[in-house]
Amino acid sequence: MTLKRGSVTSSELRVQVADGTLSMSVSDDGTPKIESDGHEVGASTALASMRYRLRVLGGKLDMRRNEAGGSVLTASMPLDARSGH
């Protein structure tokens, strides 16, 4: 997966499994592509598609500004995604 990001010099991927939930976050120090209220600037079809697919599996996708600058994209879903809960 490739996300188009402006002026990124570093990024970090975190994956965690806890309490029956798989979580992944990608953060970077690039130019934020989201407004301070969390709405994506020029929201792409790819993000909408990922959000929909996670929701079908009982999960969610969030995007927010990184306090240190840049953005954070976080996805989470239950490990038993077949149940849809």
Buried (B, 14 or more C-beta within 10 A) or exposed (E): EEBEBEEBEEBEEEEEEEEEBBBBBBBBBBEBBBEEEEEBEEEEEEBEEBBEEBEEBBBEBEBBBBEEEBBBBBBBBBEEBEEEE
